[in-house]
Amino acid sequence: MAVVAAGAAAFWALAAGPAAAKPGRIQLKLSHGSLALKAPVRLTSASRTATVTVTDARGTGGGWTLAVTAPAPVTRVVASCAAGSTCTLPRAKVVASGRIVLQALKGSGMGVIRLSVTFGSSKTATPSVPVSFSVSP
């Protein structure tokens, strides 16, 4: 098998062995993905932890910022690669803002990242409180 890359397209010459008269060609076009977020909209007072998934498939390594609006402060964030994903874990920038949970520096946070976000005590006594996460480049 031979792989020849030209610009955004890659050509693969496939041969089935000595019996193949001519190698076949398959043209692949590679394109960038997007920056996406999957997060809960409510936080139960029993768990105080939200599992958030950030997918950075842009291919730029430009970094991203995760923010939250919640009635309790974030006390801890643990990052790992999601199951089945090859990722580059975020190198975090410390931010003084209460809304910013994590700022992935350039060259990090690529792939599918699973974040465990732990909140401190809430001032409300309800069993479930709303949370709103957002991610931006």
N, C-alpha and C positions, 0 to 999 in steps of 0.2 A: 504494500500500500504506500502510495506517495501522497504527500499533502503539499500543495503549493498555494500560498496565500498571496492575494493581490488586492490591496486596498481593503474594502469592507467585505469582499467576497473571498471564499476559500474554495479551491477545487480539489477534489479527492479522486485519485485514479485507483480504482479497485480492480484487482485481478483475482480470479478464482483459482489460479494455479496454472500449470502448463497446458491444461485443456482449453483455456480461454484464448480465443483468437485475438480479441481486441479488449483493452481495458475500458471500463465504463467511466463516465464522468458524472459527478453530482456537483451541482453548484449550490453553495450555501450562502445566504446573505445574513450577516450578523447585524443586529440592531440593539440599541440601548433599551433598557427597561425603565422602570419608574421608582420613585420613592413612595413607599406605602406603609400604613400603620394599621394594626389590629389591636384594639384595646377595649377593656370593659367600660361601661358607662355608669356602673354603680359599684360601690365598695362596701362590703359587709363589715360591720364593726368587729365581728369575731375574727376575721382573717387579717385585716389591715394590710394585706399584700395583694397587689394587682400584677397579673402576668401580661406583659405588653410585647408585641412582636413588631419590630421595624425591619422592613425589607428594602434594602438599597441595591437595586439592580440596574442603576444608571450607568455603571462602568466608568465613572469619572473619578471616584475617590475624593469627591468634593467635601465630604463630611455632612453632618446634619445636626439639628437641634431638636430635642424632645422637650416639650413643655406640658404642664398640667395645671388645671384649675381644680382645686379640692379644698375642703374645709379643714384639712390637716396637713402639716408639713411633711415632705419626703425626708425620711431618716436614713434610707439605705437603698442602693441600686446594685444588683448583681447581674452581670451580662454573661451570656453563653451563646454558642452557635446553636441554632435550632437543629433538631434531628434531621439528618439527611442533607444538611447544608454545609458547604465549605464557606467559611466566612473569615473576615478580618475583624476581630473584636475592636470595639471603639476605644481609642485612647481618649480619655476624658479631659476636658478642660474644666477647671473649677470655676463656678459661676456664683456670684453673690446674690442673684435674684431668687426669690421664693418660687416663681413659676417655672423656671428652667430646671428640668430634672437632670439632663445630660446633654453635653455638647460634644459630639464625636469630631475629633480633629481631622483635617485633611489626610487622606491616605488610610483612614480607618473606618470601621463601622460598615464595611461592605458585605453583602450577602444577606442572609436571614438571621437576625439577631433576636434572641429571646431575652427579655429583661424582666427581672423580678423586682418590682418597686414596692418598698415598704413605707407605710405612712405612720406618723406618730399619732398620739391620741387626738381624737376629734372633740370639738367643743359641743357637738350635738349628741344627744342621747338616743338618736334613732338607730334602728338595727341596720339600716342601709342608707348610704349617702351618695349623692351624685359626684362623679369625677369626669373630667373632660381632658383627654390627652390630644396633643397635636404634634406633628412632625413637619419641619421645614428645612429646606437646603441651607 
